[in-house]
Amino acid sequence: MQPDYIFETSWEVCNRVGGIYAVLSTRAASMQAEHPDKVFFFGPDFGAHSDIYFREDKSLLKGWKAPAEIPVRIGRWEVPGKPIAVLLKFDAMWPHKDAIYAWAWSLFKVQSHAAYGDYDESCLFGYAAGMVMESLYGWLNKKDKKAKSAPNFCMHANEWQTAFTIFYMREHCPEVGTLFTTHATGIGRSIAGNGKPLYDYFEGYHGDQMAEELNMVSKHSVEKQAAYWADCFTTVSEITARECAQLLDKPVDIITPNGFEPDFVPADDAFDAKRAEAREALLSVAGKQLGGVVPPDAMLICIAGRLEMKNKGIDAFLRAMERLGDKMYHRDVHREVIAFVMIPYLDKPVMRFGRVSVVFVPYYLNGQDPLFQKTYYDLLIGMDATVFPSYYEPWGYTPLESVAFRVPTITTGLAGFGAWADTGVVGLEKGVVVIPRTDSNYLYVVDQIAESLMQFMDYTPAQVARARKAAASIAKKAEWSKFFRYYRKAYEIALRKAAKRTEN
């Protein structure tokens, strides 16, 4: 039992601000292959910013009119597969905020009274997306019924920001099978980010209690209720599935691990040229930042992601660079190391630890930044190695992206990808080093990062080539062609529950 149409929504549709953009944008090609032009992504319309990723096409969905109070633009998401995207403005929802929150409490017991920050904006977008989906659902349903029996529809909401879409569709379109994916529980992320030991006392945490303590009542409530009301509740790894059961009081229906689309990686005939171009750009910027010419044989490494010092392991990375500088000094290693910190908004002076220099790139790398004017992928391909020593990481797209571009990576067993890819081998010769991380072994993690990079510097060209080949082999096992089957099962779960709910 599979859908004829799929509606999917996220705050990151045509809006690259985090890892979910990578999940959706790389999965789109597999979805389009199985459901050509019957996949619709719904996202917020940010005008010129959205146009970096979106191309309007007024020939699409001719005859459909969205709700008059919600302006929409219809076009293509400029990613492999080029799926149809519907971008919407939700300003008209603001005067109705209190009424919408009262509705959500009355029917779904969502506690919006403690809302702050981005809660209002996200929930009103989710509600507006539901209104637009209801309209498109009715139009497509009526159009298809003329030729055959009623089509099957699935609606997939990602993260708490789109939870209100779940609630709207459950009330107004109960025939639609709904899916909700949490890519990280809000409470789990907050416990970790506030310096509390998430893992040592995991079984002692209660989600509702921690929501009160960490001022997360509304965000936790909307996430918990979306998990409960969705026909199929999913997450991306075994690690986060444990969090869902413990902190949301709702076991997941299925784990849907994140894959990658090889179309993002240059073909063999262009790969070496792209890598050389990236290295030239990286060396040039590093030289300008450091006030001199950087040797062409410098080892280039990086960390990237969201600005979460502990959760993303940024603190461990910087400490490891200091440790690496010490090791190089004591072992009389003279090669230069340039460590790029590609973290939006993290802007410091260059740091130097002996022959290790840390260069900060505090911008979203979407091709329009003032330093490179290149995308993250355009630069990642030029790295020698990457380091992502996460403390809290439900999946970990950055290390997966790295190996997909044949760049060996260091991550931890607390990342979903790390747990999945762990070979048990210490050393980058297998493409990935997975360091076991706990609440109490921070200095061990720091030293292991430095030692792994020291060993990598000693590799012969043939060993480096083998490490890069091994990295690519791991990435091949995580392509969407291997992982999309989990989504087929999730769609089936959702559709069967919806059918049972509406059979009478």
KOLFIMI-327626 format. One record per residue (C-alpha): residue number from 1; residue in three letters; x, y, z. Coordinates in steps of 0.02 Angstrom, whole numbers, plus 50000, padded with zeros to 5 digits. Last residue first. Layout:
<nodes>
<node NUM ALA <X Y Z>>
...
</nodes>
This chain:
<nodes>
<node 504 ASN <49173 50179 50433>>
<node 503 GLU <49339 50147 50346>>
<node 502 THR <49409 50315 50403>>
<node 501 ARG <49524 50265 50545>>
<node 500 LYS <49569 50098 50467>>
<node 499 ALA <49619 50183 50305>>
<node 498 ALA <49722 50312 50399>>
<node 497 LYS <49811 50175 50496>>
<node 496 ARG <49847 50079 50336>>
<node 495 LEU <49909 50235 50248>>
<node 494 ALA <50029 50282 50388>>
<node 493 ILE <50105 50109 50404>>
<node 492 GLU <50124 50095 50214>>
<node 491 TYR <50209 50264 50203>>
<node 490 ALA <50331 50210 50340>>
<node 489 LYS <50370 50048 50246>>
<node 488 ARG <50407 50144 50088>>
<node 487 TYR <50512 50262 50192>>
<node 486 TYR <50620 50119 50256>>
<node 485 ARG <50645 50062 50077>>
<node 484 PHE <50727 50230 50041>>
<node 483 PHE <50886 50173 50129>>
<node 482 LYS <50982 50076 49996>>
<node 481 SER <50940 50187 49845>>
<node 480 TRP <50959 50333 49965>>
<node 479 GLU <51145 50299 49972>>
<node 478 ALA <51216 50239 50138>>
<node 477 LYS <51312 50087 50076>>
<node 476 LYS <51393 50196 49942>>
<node 475 ALA <51455 50315 50078>>
<node 474 ILE <51554 50174 50160>>
<node 473 SER <51636 50133 49993>>
<node 472 ALA <51680 50316 49965>>
<node 471 ALA <51772 50322 50131>>
<node 470 ALA <51867 50163 50088>>
<node 469 LYS <51925 50241 49924>>
<node 468 ARG <51987 50395 50018>>
<node 467 ALA <52080 50286 50142>>
<node 466 ARG <52156 50183 50001>>
<node 465 ALA <52216 50341 49913>>
<node 464 VAL <52291 50404 50077>>
<node 463 GLN <52382 50239 50098>>
<node 462 ALA <52453 50250 49921>>
<node 461 PRO <52509 50430 49950>>
<node 460 THR <52601 50369 50106>>
<node 459 TYR <52519 50398 50273>>
<node 458 ASP <52618 50491 50407>>
<node 457 MET <52497 50638 50413>>
<node 456 PHE <52356 50515 50443>>
<node 455 GLN <52442 50450 50599>>
<node 454 MET <52452 50626 50671>>
<node 453 LEU <52268 50653 50624>>
<node 452 SER <52217 50496 50720>>
<node 451 GLU <52324 50552 50869>>
<node 450 ALA <52243 50724 50876>>
<node 449 ILE <52067 50653 50869>>
<node 448 GLN <52111 50520 50997>>
<node 447 ASP <52181 50651 51116>>
<node 446 VAL <52023 50756 51112>>
<node 445 VAL <51912 50602 51135>>
<node 444 TYR <52015 50547 51286>>
<node 443 LEU <52001 50723 51358>>
<node 442 TYR <51811 50717 51344>>
<node 441 ASN <51793 50545 51426>>
<node 440 SER <51659 50577 51558>>
<node 439 ASP <51489 50592 51476>>
<node 438 THR <51535 50459 51350>>
<node 437 ARG <51618 50452 51180>>
<node 436 PRO <51684 50302 51082>>
<node 435 ILE <51786 50369 50937>>
<node 434 VAL <51726 50316 50765>>
<node 433 VAL <51865 50335 50636>>
<node 432 VAL <51799 50328 50457>>
<node 431 GLY <51883 50294 50290>>
<node 430 LYS <51952 50123 50334>>
<node 429 GLU <52133 50186 50334>>
<node 428 LEU <52079 50327 50450>>
<node 427 GLY <52141 50243 50607>>
<node 426 VAL <52070 50145 50752>>
<node 425 VAL <51962 50007 50676>>
<node 424 GLY <51800 49955 50763>>
<node 423 THR <51711 49969 50598>>
<node 422 ASP <51582 50095 50659>>
<node 421 ALA <51474 50154 50515>>
<node 420 TRP <51302 50139 50599>>
<node 419 ALA <51360 50204 50769>>
<node 418 GLY <51451 50346 50682>>
<node 417 PHE <51299 50387 50576>>
<node 416 GLY <51189 50396 50731>>
<node 415 ALA <51317 50506 50819>>
<node 414 LEU <51360 50457 50998>>
<node 413 GLY <51488 50332 50931>>
<node 412 THR <51597 50477 50878>>
<node 411 THR <51664 50558 50719>>
<node 410 ILE <51826 50565 50621>>
<node 409 THR <51817 50577 50432>>
<node 408 PRO <51903 50522 50273>>
<node 407 VAL <51860 50633 50123>>
<node 406 ARG <51795 50537 49973>>
<node 405 PHE <51656 50664 49936>>
<node 404 ALA <51527 50537 50000>>
<node 403 VAL <51642 50513 50150>>
<node 402 SER <51620 50696 50197>>
<node 401 GLU <51433 50702 50166>>
<node 400 LEU <51413 50557 50287>>
<node 399 PRO <51523 50646 50415>>
<node 398 THR <51416 50804 50399>>
<node 397 TYR <51249 50717 50400>>
<node 396 GLY <51261 50660 50579>>
<node 395 TRP <51116 50552 50638>>
<node 394 PRO <51045 50594 50809>>
<node 393 GLU <51200 50697 50854>>
<node 392 TYR <51233 50746 51035>>
<node 391 TYR <51415 50736 51093>>
<node 390 SER <51482 50758 50917>>
<node 389 PRO <51666 50741 50872>>
<node 388 PHE <51646 50793 50689>>
<node 387 VAL <51820 50799 50611>>
<node 386 THR <51859 50808 50425>>
<node 385 ALA <52006 50750 50320>>
<node 384 ASP <52107 50801 50168>>
<node 383 MET <51983 50935 50116>>
<node 382 GLY <51958 50993 49936>>
<node 381 ILE <51789 50906 49909>>
<node 380 LEU <51720 50999 50059>>
<node 379 LEU <51743 51165 49968>>
<node 378 ASP <51618 51147 49825>>
<node 377 TYR <51507 51047 49944>>
<node 376 TYR <51498 51197 50062>>
<node 375 THR <51449 51311 49919>>
<node 374 LYS <51566 51439 49843>>
<node 373 GLN <51576 51629 49847>>
<node 372 PHE <51733 51601 49951>>
<node 371 LEU <51752 51740 50080>>
<node 370 PRO <51601 51856 50059>>
<node 369 ASP <51470 51717 50060>>
<node 368 GLN <51355 51697 49910>>
<node 367 GLY <51386 51518 49856>>
<node 366 ASN <51277 51441 49991>>
<node 365 LEU <51412 51425 50124>>
<node 364 TYR <51317 51493 50272>>
<node 363 TYR <51445 51606 50352>>
<node 362 PRO <51564 51613 50501>>
<node 361 VAL <51718 51541 50413>>
<node 360 PHE <51849 51532 50553>>
<node 359 VAL <52029 51485 50515>>
<node 358 VAL <52125 51379 50641>>
<node 357 SER <52313 51365 50615>>
<node 356 VAL <52412 51211 50668>>
<node 355 ARG <52600 51231 50651>>
<node 354 GLY <52614 51293 50829>>
<node 353 PHE <52438 51312 50895>>
<node 352 ARG <52371 51465 50806>>
<node 351 MET <52196 51540 50817>>
<node 350 VAL <52127 51663 50689>>
<node 349 PRO <52020 51790 50770>>
<node 348 LYS <51844 51733 50808>>
<node 347 ASP <51673 51725 50718>>
<node 346 LEU <51555 51582 50754>>
<node 345 TYR <51401 51652 50665>>
<node 344 PRO <51387 51509 50541>>
<node 343 ILE <51510 51367 50578>>
<node 342 MET <51640 51319 50448>>
<node 341 VAL <51788 51301 50566>>
<node 340 PHE <51933 51272 50447>>
<node 339 ALA <52089 51186 50514>>
<node 338 ILE <52247 51225 50418>>
<node 337 VAL <52392 51107 50458>>
<node 336 GLU <52571 51146 50405>>
<node 335 ARG <52697 51004 50392>>
<node 334 HIS <52848 51019 50506>>
<node 333 VAL <52831 50867 50620>>
<node 332 ASP <52963 50869 50758>>
<node 331 ARG <52877 50739 50866>>
<node 330 HIS <52862 50857 51014>>
<node 329 TYR <52802 51002 50905>>
<node 328 MET <52679 50896 50805>>
<node 327 LYS <52606 50825 50966>>
<node 326 ASP <52583 50998 51040>>
<node 325 GLY <52498 51064 50883>>
<node 324 LEU <52383 50913 50882>>
<node 323 ARG <52334 50949 51062>>
<node 322 GLU <52287 51128 51017>>
<node 321 MET <52188 51063 50868>>
<node 320 ALA <52105 50937 50983>>
<node 319 ARG <52049 51077 51100>>
<node 318 LEU <51969 51164 50951>>
<node 317 PHE <51882 51003 50897>>
<node 316 ALA <51823 50961 51072>>
<node 315 ASP <51742 51132 51090>>
<node 314 ILE <51659 51113 50920>>
<node 313 GLY <51591 50944 50971>>
<node 312 LYS <51422 50969 50889>>
<node 311 ASN <51330 50955 51055>>
<node 310 LYS <51462 51051 51152>>
<node 309 MET <51484 51210 51052>>
<node 308 GLU <51316 51211 50963>>
<node 307 LEU <51334 51331 50816>>
<node 306 ARG <51264 51218 50679>>
<node 305 GLY <51375 51121 50560>>
<node 304 ALA <51553 51112 50499>>
<node 303 ILE <51724 51048 50553>>
<node 302 CYS <51873 51056 50440>>
<node 301 ILE <52040 50985 50384>>
<node 300 LEU <52171 51042 50259>>
<node 299 MET <52345 50967 50271>>
<node 298 ALA <52469 51089 50196>>
<node 297 ASP <52555 51020 50039>>
<node 296 PRO <52523 51180 49941>>
<node 295 PRO <52617 51284 50071>>
<node 294 VAL <52512 51430 50138>>
<node 293 VAL <52570 51601 50079>>
<node 292 GLY <52562 51738 50210>>
<node 291 GLY <52451 51846 50319>>
<node 290 LEU <52354 51708 50405>>
<node 289 GLN <52182 51762 50342>>
<node 288 LYS <52246 51799 50167>>
<node 287 GLY <52341 51634 50160>>
<node 286 ALA <52191 51538 50223>>
<node 285 VAL <52083 51616 50088>>
<node 284 SER <52207 51566 49952>>
<node 283 LEU <52235 51391 50021>>
<node 282 LEU <52048 51357 50027>>
<node 281 ALA <52018 51425 49852>>
<node 280 GLU <52161 51324 49777>>
<node 279 ARG <52105 51170 49870>>
<node 278 ALA <51929 51187 49800>>
<node 277 GLU <51989 51206 49621>>
<node 276 ALA <52102 51053 49639>>
<node 275 ARG <51956 50951 49707>>
<node 274 LYS <51842 51008 49567>>
<node 273 ALA <51973 50961 49438>>
<node 272 ASP <51998 50791 49519>>
<node 271 PHE <51811 50755 49521>>
<node 270 ALA <51769 50806 49343>>
<node 269 ASP <51803 50643 49251>>
<node 268 ASP <51753 50542 49404>>
<node 267 ALA <51581 50621 49418>>
<node 266 PRO <51555 50764 49540>>
<node 265 VAL <51463 50718 49702>>
<node 264 PHE <51286 50787 49726>>
<node 263 ASP <51216 50653 49610>>
<node 262 PRO <51273 50524 49737>>
<node 261 GLU <51116 50556 49843>>
<node 260 PHE <51140 50529 50029>>
<node 259 GLY <51047 50426 50158>>
<node 258 ASN <50968 50464 50325>>
<node 257 PRO <50902 50321 50428>>
<node 256 THR <50713 50294 50440>>
<node 255 ILE <50678 50204 50605>>
<node 254 ILE <50501 50137 50619>>
<node 253 ASP <50347 50154 50728>>
<node 252 VAL <50439 50260 50856>>
<node 251 PRO <50409 50232 51041>>
<node 250 LYS <50307 50370 51124>>
<node 249 ASP <50336 50431 51302>>
<node 248 LEU <50419 50586 51228>>
<node 247 LEU <50574 50579 51339>>
<node 246 GLN <50608 50393 51362>>
<node 245 ALA <50530 50317 51205>>
<node 244 CYS <50586 50462 51095>>
<node 243 GLU <50760 50463 51170>>
<node 242 ARG <50784 50278 51135>>
<node 241 ALA <50731 50307 50954>>
<node 240 THR <50860 50446 50950>>
<node 239 ILE <51005 50327 50976>>
<node 238 GLU <50929 50193 50864>>
<node 237 SER <50934 50318 50721>>
<node 236 VAL <50832 50432 50607>>
<node 235 THR <50662 50453 50688>>
<node 234 THR <50487 50400 50642>>
<node 233 PHE <50307 50416 50700>>
<node 232 CYS <50175 50346 50581>>
<node 231 ASP <49992 50390 50595>>
<node 230 ALA <50039 50552 50681>>
<node 229 TRP <49939 50597 50837>>
<node 228 TYR <50062 50539 50971>>
<node 227 ALA <50222 50602 50891>>
<node 226 ALA <50135 50768 50852>>
<node 225 GLN <50080 50777 51035>>
<node 224 LYS <50258 50754 51099>>
<node 223 GLU <50330 50882 50979>>
<node 222 VAL <50198 51013 51021>>
<node 221 SER <50220 50984 51207>>
<node 220 HIS <50410 50989 51203>>
<node 219 LYS <50408 51154 51108>>
<node 218 SER <50280 51226 51229>>
<node 217 VAL <50359 51170 51392>>
<node 216 MET <50542 51202 51349>>
<node 215 ASN <50591 51314 51495>>
<node 214 LEU <50731 51194 51545>>
<node 213 GLU <50657 51140 51713>>
<node 212 GLU <50479 51130 51649>>
<node 211 ALA <50530 51032 51495>>
<node 210 MET <50638 50921 51606>>
<node 209 GLN <50484 50868 51705>>
<node 208 ASP <50384 50833 51547>>
<node 207 GLY <50524 50730 51471>>
<node 206 HIS <50568 50622 51620>>
<node 205 TYR <50753 50587 51645>>
<node 204 GLY <50811 50445 51758>>
<node 203 GLU <50840 50318 51619>>
<node 202 PHE <50970 50433 51538>>
<node 201 TYR <51073 50465 51694>>
<node 200 ASP <51246 50428 51622>>
<node 199 TYR <51189 50472 51445>>
<node 198 LEU <51121 50649 51455>>
<node 197 PRO <51247 50718 51578>>
<node 196 LYS <51187 50899 51594>>
<node 195 GLY <51289 51034 51510>>
<node 194 ASN <51143 51137 51448>>
<node 193 GLY <51166 51080 51268>>
<node 192 ALA <51146 50897 51315>>
<node 191 ILE <50984 50923 51410>>
<node 190 SER <50924 51041 51273>>
<node 189 ARG <50959 50918 51132>>
<node 188 GLY <50870 50779 51225>>
<node 187 ILE <50723 50893 51265>>
<node 186 GLY <50700 50951 51086>>
<node 185 THR <50708 50774 51020>>
<node 184 ALA <50818 50761 50867>>
<node 183 HIS <50769 50723 50687>>
<node 182 THR <50589 50702 50741>>
<node 181 THR <50490 50632 50597>>
<node 180 PHE <50301 50643 50587>>
<node 179 LEU <50199 50546 50460>>
<node 178 THR <50015 50570 50415>>
<node 177 GLY <49905 50460 50307>>
<node 176 VAL <49772 50570 50226>>
<node 175 GLU <49592 50512 50248>>
<node 174 PRO <49575 50624 50402>>
<node 173 CYS <49587 50782 50296>>
<node 172 HIS <49521 50925 50405>>
<node 171 GLU <49553 50865 50582>>
<node 170 ARG <49706 50755 50559>>
<node 169 MET <49771 50874 50425>>
<node 168 TYR <49772 51023 50543>>
<node 167 PHE <49854 50926 50685>>
<node 166 ILE <49993 50859 50575>>
<node 165 THR <50022 51031 50499>>
<node 164 PHE <50036 51100 50675>>
<node 163 ALA <50189 50989 50699>>
<node 162 THR <50286 51084 50567>>
<node 161 GLN <50414 51168 50680>>
<node 160 TRP <50418 51012 50791>>
<node 159 GLU <50525 50919 50664>>
<node 158 ASN <50481 50857 50490>>
<node 157 ALA <50300 50835 50432>>
<node 156 HIS <50252 50702 50304>>
<node 155 MET <50082 50698 50221>>
<node 154 CYS <50029 50540 50130>>
<node 153 PHE <49890 50531 50000>>
<node 152 ASN <49808 50380 49918>>
<node 151 PRO <49704 50412 49762>>
<node 150 ALA <49514 50397 49753>>
<node 149 SER <49459 50279 49616>>
<node 148 LYS <49494 50316 49434>>
<node 147 ALA <49482 50446 49295>>
<node 146 LYS <49366 50578 49364>>
<node 145 LYS <49425 50536 49539>>
<node 144 ASP <49597 50601 49494>>
<node 143 LYS <49543 50783 49471>>
<node 142 LYS <49435 50785 49628>>
<node 141 ASN <49575 50715 49734>>
<node 140 LEU <49702 50834 49658>>
<node 139 TRP <49594 50987 49696>>
<node 138 GLY <49545 50929 49871>>
<node 137 TYR <49724 50887 49917>>
<node 136 LEU <49784 51055 49849>>
<node 135 SER <49662 51149 49962>>
<node 134 GLU <49699 51042 50114>>
<node 133 MET <49884 51062 50082>>
<node 132 VAL <49870 51252 50081>>
<node 131 MET <49775 51251 50246>>
<node 130 GLY <49901 51130 50322>>
<node 129 ALA <50045 51241 50268>>
<node 128 ALA <49958 51385 50355>>
<node 127 TYR <49953 51285 50517>>
<node 126 GLY <50136 51238 50503>>
<node 125 PHE <50186 51418 50466>>
<node 124 LEU <50087 51475 50618>>
<node 123 CYS <50176 51345 50723>>
<node 122 SER <50349 51398 50665>>
<node 121 GLU <50324 51585 50687>>
<node 120 ASP <50246 51565 50859>>
<node 119 TYR <50380 51446 50925>>
<node 118 ASP <50530 51545 50861>>
<node 117 GLY <50565 51631 51027>>
<node 116 TYR <50433 51608 51160>>
<node 115 ALA <50281 51499 51197>>
<node 114 ALA <50230 51459 51376>>
<node 113 HIS <50043 51460 51338>>
<node 112 SER <50063 51345 51187>>
<node 111 GLN <50020 51185 51280>>
<node 110 VAL <49960 51065 51144>>
<node 109 LYS <49815 50960 51209>>
<node 108 PHE <49764 50899 51035>>
<node 107 LEU <49584 50953 51011>>
<node 106 SER <49556 51094 51136>>
<node 105 TRP <49739 51142 51154>>
<node 104 ALA <49768 51156 50966>>
<node 103 TRP <49606 51253 50945>>
<node 102 ALA <49654 51375 51083>>
<node 101 TYR <49823 51397 50999>>
<node 100 ILE <49739 51435 50833>>
<node 99 ALA <49622 51561 50917>>
<node 98 ASP <49769 51646 51000>>
<node 97 LYS <49868 51657 50837>>
<node 96 HIS <49725 51721 50728>>
<node 95 PRO <49797 51895 50699>>
<node 94 TRP <49964 51813 50654>>
<node 93 MET <49896 51692 50524>>
<node 92 ALA <49890 51819 50381>>
<node 91 ASP <50081 51829 50384>>
<node 90 PHE <50093 51649 50324>>
<node 89 LYS <50187 51665 50160>>
<node 88 LEU <50200 51507 50059>>
<node 87 LEU <50323 51410 49953>>
<node 86 VAL <50259 51261 49855>>
<node 85 ALA <50398 51152 49787>>
<node 84 ILE <50387 51027 49643>>
<node 83 PRO <50536 50910 49640>>
<node 82 LYS <50695 50948 49543>>
<node 81 GLY <50760 50769 49549>>
<node 80 PRO <50932 50829 49600>>
<node 79 VAL <50913 50999 49685>>
<node 78 GLU <50843 51165 49623>>
<node 77 TRP <50673 51149 49707>>
<node 76 ARG <50550 51179 49567>>
<node 75 GLY <50404 51300 49559>>
<node 74 ILE <50245 51359 49642>>
<node 73 ARG <50231 51523 49736>>
<node 72 VAL <50100 51546 49869>>
<node 71 PRO <50007 51691 49949>>
<node 70 ILE <49900 51634 50097>>
<node 69 GLU <49740 51736 50122>>
<node 68 ALA <49664 51679 49956>>
<node 67 PRO <49679 51494 49995>>
<node 66 ALA <49776 51413 49852>>
<node 65 LYS <49702 51406 49677>>
<node 64 TRP <49729 51254 49568>>
<node 63 GLY <49692 51271 49382>>
<node 62 LYS <49869 51250 49321>>
<node 61 LEU <49969 51150 49446>>
<node 60 LEU <50136 51195 49363>>
<node 59 SER <50145 51319 49219>>
<node 58 LYS <50188 51461 49337>>
<node 57 ASP <50363 51393 49365>>
<node 56 GLU <50463 51479 49502>>
<node 55 ARG <50642 51423 49527>>
<node 54 PHE <50697 51386 49704>>
<node 53 TYR <50865 51365 49793>>
<node 52 ILE <50941 51539 49791>>
<node 51 ASP <50763 51603 49762>>
<node 50 SER <50722 51563 49944>>
<node 49 HIS <50839 51702 50002>>
<node 48 ALA <50763 51823 49877>>
<node 47 GLY <50588 51794 49944>>
<node 46 PHE <50583 51704 50110>>
<node 45 ASP <50436 51591 50067>>
<node 44 PRO <50412 51457 50199>>
<node 43 GLY <50410 51275 50139>>
<node 42 PHE <50298 51143 50062>>
<node 41 PHE <50373 51001 49960>>
<node 40 PHE <50258 50913 49837>>
<node 39 VAL <50290 50738 49769>>
<node 38 LYS <50175 50681 49628>>
<node 37 ASP <50293 50751 49497>>
<node 36 PRO <50368 50579 49468>>
<node 35 HIS <50324 50462 49612>>
<node 34 GLU <50458 50326 49616>>
<node 33 ALA <50598 50424 49533>>
<node 32 GLN <50538 50586 49612>>
<node 31 MET <50554 50512 49786>>
<node 30 SER <50730 50448 49750>>
<node 29 ALA <50781 50619 49682>>
<node 28 ALA <50705 50710 49832>>
<node 27 ARG <50806 50614 49962>>
<node 26 THR <50957 50728 49938>>
<node 25 SER <50859 50889 49963>>
<node 24 LEU <50759 50819 50108>>
<node 23 VAL <50901 50754 50216>>
<node 22 ALA <51022 50893 50169>>
<node 21 TYR <50896 51028 50216>>
<node 20 ILE <50866 50933 50378>>
<node 19 GLY <51048 50963 50422>>
<node 18 GLY <51032 51149 50452>>
<node 17 VAL <50989 51322 50386>>
<node 16 ARG <50964 51294 50200>>
<node 15 ASN <50793 51361 50154>>
<node 14 CYS <50717 51287 49995>>
<node 13 VAL <50622 51169 50112>>
<node 12 GLU <50707 51195 50279>>
<node 11 TRP <50555 51241 50386>>
<node 10 SER <50490 51071 50334>>
<node 9 THR <50344 50999 50239>>
<node 8 GLU <50307 50845 50136>>
<node 7 PHE <50153 50806 50033>>
<node 6 ILE <50160 50638 49945>>
<node 5 TYR <50038 50583 49811>>
<node 4 ASP <49992 50410 49745>>
<node 3 PRO <50043 50337 49911>>
<node 2 GLN <50092 50154 49936>>
<node 1 MET <50000 50000 50000>>
</nodes>
